[in-house]
Amino acid sequence: MGDRDAPERDPDARFTLANERTYLAWVRTSLAVIAGGLAIAQFLRGGVLGTAAAVGVGIALIAVGAVLSMSSYRQWQRNDRALRRGGPLPRTVLPRLLIIAVVVTAALAVGLSAAVLVTR
């Protein structure tokens, strides 16, 4: 009998609640990334970066936040299913996606800061 055919049972409430807390932490993180994208798109328009570039970076961050949010829900579902079947928790790419977004954003911030310093 495969893991997909395993009968479901109610897991220990502590594991279910921990899974929900992890999901909510990912949702908060995705909201922060979205807010950062909105801030960049709003406040850096017309500056050294230029309106189109600021809006582009903002939209990219908003998209990353949306993907994080959708992916975190899917991961919560996968974890819940694994807990109910008594199987191992599935792997996730969410931390890798987040760290790539943070590194790219940090590189952009360094570039923007350097551009501001050079133009002064």
N, C-alpha and C positions, 0 to 999 in steps of 0.2 A: 504494500500500500504506500503510495507516494505522500509527500508532505501536504499536497493540495487536497488529498482525500482524508486527511486526519480529521477526526471529529473535533468540533470546536467546544471549548469549555470556558467558563468564566475564569480569567486569570486573577491572581491576587490583586486586590484593589490598589496596593502600593505601586505595582508595576504599571497598571493602567493610568494612575494619576501621574506617575513619573513620565510616561509617554506623552500625556497631555501637557505637562509643564514644558517638556522639551519642544513640543509643537508650538506652544505659545511663545517660547523664547525665539524660535525661528521667525514667527510672525512679527514680533517686536523688532527683530533685526531687519526684516524686509521692509517694515514701515520706516525705520531709520534710514535705510538706503534710498527709499522713495523720497523721503523728506529732504535728504541731501541732494538728490537729483533736482527736486523742485527749487531748492535754494540756489543751486548753481545756475539753473536756467533763469531764475528771476533776478538774482543780484549781480551776476557777472555779465549781463547783456551790455553791449556797448563799451565794455572795458577793453583792456589789452587783448583779451582773448577774442573779442568780437561776438556779435549777437548770434550768428549762425553756429559758431563753435561752442559757445556756452549752452545754447539750446540743444545742440547735438550731444554734448557730454551729459547734460541733464536728462535728456530722453534715454540715453544709454543706461544711466543709473536707475532711472525709473523702470526700465525694462528688466534690469537685473533684479530689482526688488520684486517685481511681479513674478518673475521666474522662481525666485526664492520662495515666495509665498505659495505658489501653486505646487512647487516641489516639496515643500515642507508638509503640505496637506497629504500629498501622495505618500510621503515617508511615514507620516502618522498612521495612515491606513495600513500600510505594509507592516509596520511594527505591531499594530493592534491585531492584525490577522495572525502574525507569527506568535504573539503572546497567547492568543486563544487556541492555537494549535499545538502549543508547547514546543515550537521549533526555535531555531536560532534567529536572532534579529538580522534583517537584511542589511547589507552595506549601503552607504549613502554617499552621494557626490556633493551634498550641500556644503560641507566645510571647504572643499576644494573650490567650488564655484564662488563662495564668499571670499576666500583669500585671494583668488585671481582678481575679483572686482576691487578689493581693497588695494592690492598692489598696483593695479592699473590706475586707480584713482589717485593714489599717493604719487605715482610718477607724473601724472597730469598736474597735480598740485605743485610739485617741485618745478616742473616746466613753467607753469604759470607764474610762480614766485620769481623764478629767474628772469622771465620776460618782463615782469614789472620792475625788477631791480635794474635791468639793462636799459629800459626806456626812461628811467628817471635821470 
